[in-house]
């Protein structure tokens, strides 16, 4: 529908205008729309529920941009562009951090100087919250069980990747922290790293903080180790015998397995583990290898179900596995739409 319209688009407003014109050409008109929903990655301490966007909110989001430099600035540009194209509709921000706003202090606090942490609002905020909430709720629907009765681990594995431990629909831990760089190894982000590495590179390699941050955000993770952030391409390199690609995959899976094991301990009793997002939904190898060796903890994968090309919500654990393993496609757009409709 939108093929051929991107040439010559110079900014977000122009892009959104082209998209809106493409949509209206299919019979959807402005008067048919009720609200415009926007995904905003970092809401800080202030925003833990959807909120109508105004100029004051935009200013606050700009202040939060250093905490999510890859995400908040383009989101603000998109919001401003959409408000120009559709000025008569309410615009609502839905925050990725909202689902995790009341993490238990033991999971949300860093063990650093309290005065510094309080002054600069340093804590673990968590991200991909819209996806984690949606998928955990859909897992309960799939199982036909009350959400309140389930202890869940959700693994959102896309180019960005995060894990969460959820008790009765409420998160008790998550892998991302102050920024979306902490936790699992990702497509271009390092995930967990010794903080001493940053000081070492600054002091010894004479790298600037900006260069170090850029490296950890854009040139690390699977890309940094294996030269390719796309898992489909990474698998091709592995099959061709590329040792760096194999190392990148092994490090990725090793970190993922550590988090699964850690969250099994956090939850005590786990009912379901769910894979979602691009890699989680489409890579049987990652799902299998992430859970390899955990049979003694109650996780048994059915290889036929895991390798099946079937789409949609599905079980991939073996019959009788004490812990159910699912694949649930995420749908953040639907979750954002529902959140917006609840607000208006």
N, C-alpha and C positions, 0 to 999 in steps of 0.2 A: 504493500500500500504506500509505503514511504520511499520506495526505490526511486533514485534519481533526484531527490529533492535536497540532498545535503550539499551539493556543489554550490559554492558561493555563500554559504551560511557563515557569517563572520562573528556572531556572538550568541549568547544564550537566548536573548529576546527574539532574535531572528530565527533561531532554531525552533523555539517553542511556537512561534507564529506559524512556521512551516508545518510543524506537527499538527497544530490545531486545525490548519486549513486542510491537511490530509484527512484528519478525522471527520471534519464537517462535510467533506466531499463524499463520505460514506453514509451521510444522513443523520449524523449526530450534530446538534446545534447547541449554542451556548445556553439557551433557555432550558435545555434538557439536563444541564449539569447543576448539581446542588452545592458542590464544594470541591476545592482542590487540595489534595493531601500531599505533603512533602516529607520525605524521609530526611531527618537530620541526625547525624551520627552522634554528636556529643552535646548533651544538655547540661553537663556539670551537675552541681548539687541542686540547682534551682528548679530544673524542669524534669518532673517525673510523671507527667501525664500530657496528653495532647493539649495544644494551646493554639488559640487563634493568633495569627501572625499580624503584628503591627510594626511600626518603625522602631519602637523601643525594643521589641524582641530581636529585630535584625541587629541592632547595636550590641545587644548582649551576646548574640551568636558570634559576632565578629570578635568579641573579647575572648570567646572560648576557642577560637580557631587555632591557637598554638597547641591545643591539646589534641586536635585532629586535623593536621595540616593537609592531609591528602583528601579529606572529606568535607569538612565544614565550609571552606571557601567556595568550592564549586556548588555546594548546596545553596549557599547564600546567593550566588549568581543566578542559579536556577529559580529560586524564590522570587528574586527581583524581576527576572524576565517573565515569569508566569503572572505576577501581579500586574505587569504592564499589558500583557495579552488578554487577561481575564480580570479586569479591575473591579467588576461588580460582584464577583463571587468571594465568599469567605475562603481564606487560605489557612490551612491548619498544619502545624508542625507536629510530627510524631517522632519521638526520640528513641534512638537505638539503646540509649543508656537507661531508659525509664524502667524496664522490667527488673533491673538489678538495683534499683535505688535504695532498697532496704535490705541489702545483703547483711548477714550477721557481722558484727564488728570483727570477729576473729577471721573472717574471710575478706573483709573490705579494707582493713587497716594495714598499712606498711609499718614495719618495725624501724622507723626513723624518728628523729627528734620531733617530739610532739608539737612544739611551738612552730617549727618550720612547716610541718604537715598542716597544721591548722591555718597558718597565715596564708599558705599558697594552695589550700584546698586539695592537698595531695592524698588521694585514696584510690581504691580500686573501683572504677565505675562499671566496667563490663560493657560489651557491645554485642551487636547482632541480637539485641533483646527482642525485637519484633519477631524475628525468625524463631528464636528459642521458645518464646511464648506460644506462637502459632503451632509449631511442631509438637510441643508437649501436649497441647490441647487436642490436636488431631490424633496423636498416639492414643490418648484416652478414648476418643471416639472410635478409632479402629479396633481397639481391644474390647469395647463395650463396657468399660470400667469407669467408675467415678474418678475424675481428676484428683480429687482429694485423697484417694486411696493409693496413689502410685508414687513410688520413688523412681525418678528417671535420670538418665544421663543422655543429654542431647549433644550430638557432634555436628556442628555446622562447618562443613569443609568445602569452601570455595577458594577463590584466590586469597581472600582473607579467611581465616579459620579460627574457630573458638569452640570451647566445650563448656557445658554447664551441668551442675548437679541440682536437681529440682525435687523438692519434697511437697507433695500435695498441691502442686501448681505454683509454689513459691521457690525461687532460686536460693540455694544456700551456698553456692560457690560458682565461680566462673573463671575462665583462663585469662581473659584480657583484663587489663588493669586501668591505670590512669589514662593510658592511650591505647589505641588498637594494635600496638606493637608487641605487647606482652603475650606470653603463653605458647601456643602451638607454633611450629614452623609453618610458614605460609608461602604463598607464591613468590612474593618479593620481600617480605618482612621476616626478620630474624626470629621472632618469638623470644622466649626467655634467654637472657644473656647476662653474664657476670657484669655488674655495673663497673667493675674495675677496668673492663675492656675500653670503656669510653674515656676514662681518665688516662689510660695508657696510650691510646691513640692520639689524644690531645697533647699529652706531654712529650711523648717519644717520637711519634710519627708526624707531629706538628700539624695534624688535621684540625680544621676548625670544627666547632660544635655543629655548625650548619652542614658541613660535609659529612660528619659522622652520622647525624640524623638522617640525611639523605641516603647514605649508604644502607643504614639499618631499615629504612622504609622502602627503598626503591631497588636496591641492588643486593639484597640478602636473601634469606630463605632458600627455597628450591632453586630460584634463579641464580643466586650467588654461588651455590655449591655445584649446581648441575648445568648452568648455562641456559636453562629453559624453565619458564614458570608455568607453561601449559602442560598439564599432566599427560595429555594425549601425545604431545611431542616428546615429553620426557620418557614415556614408555617406549617410544620408537628408538630413542637413543640407547636405552637400556638393552633392548633386543639386539641392537647393533653392536653391543659390547662396550659401550662408553662407561668407563669406570667412575667418572665424575657424576654422571647421571644416576648411576646405581647408588653411589654414596649419598646423594641428595635424597633419593627415595628412602634409603635405610634410615637416615637421620630423621626424616619426616615421620615415618612410621614408628620409630623408637620413641619419639617425643609424644606422639599420639597415644601409644600404648601406656606410657607412664601416667598420662593424665587419666585415662580410663581406670587404671589400677588405683590411682589416688582417689578418684571419686567413688569407686566401689568402697573404699575405706571410709570416706566422708559420710556416705549414705548408710553404711552398715548393712542394710538390706536393699537390694536393687531389684526392681521389677522389670524394667525395660531400658534398653539402649537403642537410640534412634540415630541413624545417619541421615543427613540432609545436605542440601546445596550441591553445586556442580560436581565436585569430586565425590562427596558422600553419596550422591544419588547414582553416579555413573561409573564408579570405579570398583568393580568387585574385588580387584586385587588389594586395594587400600583397605576395604572393609575386612577382608579375610586376614590380611597381615597385621592389621591393628589389633585383632582379637586373638591372634595365634598365641598359644601358650596359656590362655586364660580358662581352659576347660575346667581346671580344678576349682575355679571360682564361680562356676555355674554358667559359663557361656559356651554354647555349642552351635556352630554354624552349619547349616545344610548347604553343601557346596552347589547342589543343583539349583536350589532356590536363589542362592547368592549370585550365580552366573546367569540366571534367567534374564532375558531382555525385557521382561514385563515392566511396564511403567505404572506409576501410581503408587499409593500406599500398599506395602506388602511386608510380609514376615519373611525373614531369611534365616531364622534360628531353627535348629533341628527340633523335631517333635519331642517334647519332654524336656527340653532345655530349661533349667530352673530360671534363667533370665531370658526374656523374650528380646530378640533383636529385630528391629524394623528398619525399613527405608521409607521415609515420608517426604515427598517433595515439598519444599517450602513454598510459601506464597506470600511474600512480604507485601506485595501490592494489595492483595485482598485484605490482609490484616490491617494495613493502613487505612483502607477504605472503610472497614468496619469501625475502626477507632474514630475516624472523622464523623461518621454518621451518628455514633453514640454521643459525640460532643454537641452536634447541632440539633 
